[in-house]
Amino acid sequence: MTTDTRLHPDDTLRRDVVPRRLVLGLLGPPVVWAVHFLAIYGVVALTCWAGLSRWTLLGLAGQAAVVLAATLVALALIGWAGWTAYGAWSAARADEEAPGWQAYAGRAGALLSGLFALAVVLETVPAFVLPTCG
């Protein structure tokens, strides 16, 4: 009688995917925040420079509408990265053979997602409160 010494497919998948999930969960939110930051300030600066600050879209000032759309996309991407980090954290906690740093990195990624989501929301507020071109 022979015994199968190969790993179960779930074990192989878990060990291969968790580090990729951790990289996405740790690096995704700050990269999305940075791109969002540059994009909204670039849009506002370009529309002010070109004299397009008075256009409207769906009842909102055009710049505010673009900032809102960029913010929703950024929050969705950060939420996805946070969910991915949480999944990696859960997988690392469930796997007794996983190194301790994987669970720590997964938890850190999930918490950082919340922090960067808050940063995205806070950098969006001035588009609705302050005059954009002055």
C-alpha positions in Angstrom: 0.0 0.0 0.0 1.4 3.3 -1.0 0.8 6.6 0.8 0.4 9.8 -1.0 3.0 12.2 0.3 1.9 15.2 -1.8 0.4 18.2 -0.1 -3.4 18.6 -0.3 -4.2 21.2 -2.9 -5.7 23.5 -0.3 -2.4 23.4 1.6 -0.4 24.3 -1.5 -2.7 27.0 -2.4 -2.7 28.5 1.1 1.1 28.6 1.3 1.5 30.0 -2.2 -1.2 32.6 -2.0 -0.8 34.1 1.5 2.4 36.0 0.8 0.9 37.5 -2.4 -2.2 38.5 -0.4 0.0 40.0 2.2 1.9 42.1 -0.3 -1.4 43.3 -1.8 -2.8 44.0 1.7 0.2 45.9 2.9 1.2 47.8 -0.2 -2.1 48.3 -1.9 -3.7 50.9 0.4 -0.7 53.3 0.5 -0.3 53.1 -3.3 -4.0 53.7 -3.9 -3.9 56.7 -1.4 -0.9 58.2 -3.2 -2.5 57.9 -6.6 -5.7 59.3 -5.4 -4.0 62.2 -3.7 -2.1 63.1 -6.9 -5.1 62.6 -9.1 -7.5 64.8 -7.2 -5.0 67.6 -6.8 -4.0 67.3 -10.4 -7.6 67.5 -11.6 -8.3 70.5 -9.5 -5.1 72.3 -10.5 -5.7 71.6 -14.2 -9.3 72.7 -14.2 -8.4 75.9 -12.3 -5.5 76.6 -14.7 -7.6 76.0 -17.8 -10.5 78.0 -16.5 -13.0 75.1 -16.3 -13.9 75.6 -12.6 -17.5 76.5 -13.3 -18.7 73.4 -15.1 -21.2 71.1 -13.3 -22.0 67.4 -13.4 -25.1 65.8 -11.9 -25.7 68.9 -9.8 -22.3 69.0 -8.3 -19.4 71.3 -9.3 -17.5 69.4 -11.9 -14.3 69.2 -9.8 -16.2 67.9 -6.8 -17.9 65.3 -9.0 -14.6 64.1 -10.3 -13.1 64.0 -6.8 -16.1 62.1 -5.5 -15.8 59.5 -8.3 -12.0 59.1 -7.7 -12.7 58.8 -4.0 -15.3 56.0 -4.5 -12.9 54.1 -6.7 -10.1 54.5 -4.2 -12.2 53.4 -1.3 -13.3 50.3 -3.3 -9.7 49.4 -4.1 -8.6 50.0 -0.5 -11.6 47.9 0.8 -10.6 45.1 -1.6 -7.0 45.2 -0.4 -8.1 45.2 3.2 -10.4 42.3 2.6 -7.5 40.5 1.0 -5.3 41.2 3.9 -8.0 40.0 6.3 -8.3 36.8 4.4 -4.5 36.3 4.5 -4.6 37.0 8.3 -7.3 34.4 8.8 -5.5 31.8 6.6 -2.3 32.4 8.5 -4.0 32.0 11.9 -5.7 28.8 10.8 -2.5 27.3 9.4 -0.5 26.0 12.4 2.7 25.7 10.3 2.5 29.3 9.0 5.2 31.6 10.3 4.0 34.2 12.9 5.0 37.1 10.7 2.2 36.2 8.2 -0.5 36.7 10.8 1.1 39.9 12.0 1.4 41.2 8.4 -2.2 40.3 7.6 -3.5 42.1 10.6 -1.3 45.1 9.9 -2.6 45.2 6.3 -6.2 45.1 7.4 -5.6 47.9 9.9 -3.6 50.0 7.4 -6.5 49.7 5.0 -8.7 51.4 7.5 -6.2 54.1 8.2 -5.7 54.9 4.5 -9.4 54.8 3.8 -9.8 57.5 6.5 -7.0 59.5 4.9 -8.8 59.3 1.5 -12.0 60.5 3.0 -10.3 63.3 4.9 -8.5 64.6 1.8 -11.8 64.6 -0.1 -13.6 66.9 2.3 -12.0 70.1 1.2 -13.4 69.6 -2.4 -16.9 70.0 -0.9 -16.2 72.6 1.8 -13.6 75.1 0.3 -13.7 77.0 -2.9 -11.4 75.2 -5.4 -10.1 78.1 -7.4 -9.5 81.4 -5.8 
